[in-house]
Amino acid sequence: MTPRQLLDATQIAFLGRRLRALLDGARGNDLLSISLDLGGGDDDWLGVEDGAWPGVDLTRPACHWWAAPATSGGREYRLAIGRAIDFQSAGAARFSALQAAFAGLRAVWRHDDAQRSGRSPLAHLGFAFADESADGWPNAQLVVPAVLLQSAGGRRTATFSCVAAAGETALAGWLDGLRGNAWQPRRSPAPPLPETVGPLAGQAFMARVAAALQAIHGGQLDKLVLARSQRCTTDCAIDVATLLATLRDRHPGCTIYGVARGGEAFVGATPERLLALRQGTVQVDALAGSAWRAGGRGWAASPSLHDAKNRREQQFVVDAVRAALSPFCSTLAAPQAAEVLQSGALQHLRTTVHGCLQPGVAFFELLAALHPTPAVGGWPVATASRWLQSHGERRGAWYSGGIGWLDRAGDGDSVVALRCARINGRQAELFAGAGIVAGSDPAQELAETEVKLAVIADALRHARRRRPLAERAASA
Ligand SMILES: C=C(O[C@@H]1C=C(C(=O)O)C=C[C@H]1O)C(=O)O
């Protein structure tokens, strides 16, 4: 099935009838969602590879593509197009503002599932690392998409949402959204020209590591995560869909995400789950400590993943996550030993923290308690945040913040937005960071950020070699 064939005339007529039925008796600010069952089929229907769905167009004003490892194996895909509701917030109370908005939505959210798709409508969310940011991305955002396509376990659904005040015009908007994402002609991307990390960028990062180590040795802090960015420019527009497909193929254990707003896309492949909330149970990854294969690239050699520094670095995260969750949990599973998580050329230490929640605990309450974990901020959390702010730490878009989804019942997932870049036309800005504790070596920390930046840089390089099927066939 292609997007063009997504809905036939019978389904469009059916959608129109369901919309009219929902509108009957609705109040203007009610939120209405209608799900259609699109039948069984290949989950890669929503993949972004050449020829399958080249229409995932992240240069559109509002689009969110997501491919997460499914519990049953394979991938779970989501594509959100447009916005029925867009709520944004910033500042110290940003998560409680999102929670209040979400609770308000739930009270007026009506879902028609006449075809028994069994899938809940979803809202997607994203937020920046710090609670104030000024780089064109909303600091914290919750969106109910106008159109949501989902594919998992061989089942495909479409959910259409609008506020009742939009009336019957919503139908035309939904169909437009789908058309806009239909088969776009694609240009094959040209070779990106990554800016070499000049010695100055590397020296500047190592100087900041040295300053962080001084603060740690002075006893003010135990851990600080420092980030850096790298810009590169290509000689024609970066093909975001190919970049996403490359990340998806290369990082099977990661969640791949791409969010577009106003011509810019924020794209990444993260190994780290921040929060999964399902029917009163919670799961959080305490992920930190890194080792890598240098692969002859001239990066400093990796420390052992199990050395004292890496274990200490990860233990801060385990302790902080357990402390953050415990007031909300009736039971918190006993601490587990850390496992090794392989993610491309990197390895990390990971402990999954599980708990049973007390009744009524909301997703954003948990986010507010957890973020920033010492995996991305530092320890103690408040001192680390102040240190970063006063030392000019700059983190673009939603890097090291979170990105995720919530269903109508309030269950949901958020990942930590890592291994990512902000893409605008020919420009990419890549982000990565590393945790500093007593015993950290500045050259190794720099190398760690290089390996992390390479997740996107290598995918960008590879993406240029992939060409649309039509073009390949023409030149064959
Ligand atoms: C901050 C990043 O990664 C985090 C920091 C890690 C570390 O310091 O070892 C490991 C995994 C992530 O929790 C990043 O990838 O940018």
The ligand as a MOL file (V3000), in Angstrom:
LIG
                    3D

  0  0  0     0  0            999 V3000
M  V30 BEGIN CTAB
M  V30 COUNTS 16 16 0 0 0
M  V30 BEGIN ATOM
M  V30 1 C 24.9850 12.5830 26.7880 0
M  V30 2 C 25.0220 11.5290 25.9800 0
M  V30 3 O 24.9480 10.2320 26.4080 0
M  V30 4 C 24.7470 9.9090 27.7690 0
M  V30 5 C 26.0020 9.8550 28.4870 0
M  V30 6 C 26.7140 8.6820 28.5960 0
M  V30 7 C 28.0920 8.6810 29.2260 0
M  V30 8 O 28.5390 9.7380 29.6740 0
M  V30 9 O 28.7390 7.6370 29.2610 0
M  V30 10 C 26.1830 7.4690 28.1240 0
M  V30 11 C 24.9250 7.4210 27.6480 0
M  V30 12 C 24.0150 8.5810 27.7570 0
M  V30 13 O 23.2720 8.4920 28.9150 0
M  V30 14 C 25.0480 11.6920 24.4970 0
M  V30 15 O 24.9840 10.6660 23.8000 0
M  V30 16 O 25.1160 12.8180 24.0230 0
M  V30 END ATOM
M  V30 BEGIN BOND
M  V30 1 2 1 2
M  V30 2 1 2 3
M  V30 3 1 2 14
M  V30 4 1 3 4
M  V30 5 1 4 5
M  V30 6 1 4 12
M  V30 7 2 5 6
M  V30 8 1 6 7
M  V30 9 1 6 10
M  V30 10 2 7 8
M  V30 11 1 7 9
M  V30 12 2 10 11
M  V30 13 1 11 12
M  V30 14 1 12 13
M  V30 15 2 14 15
M  V30 16 1 14 16
M  V30 END BOND
M  V30 END CTAB
M  END
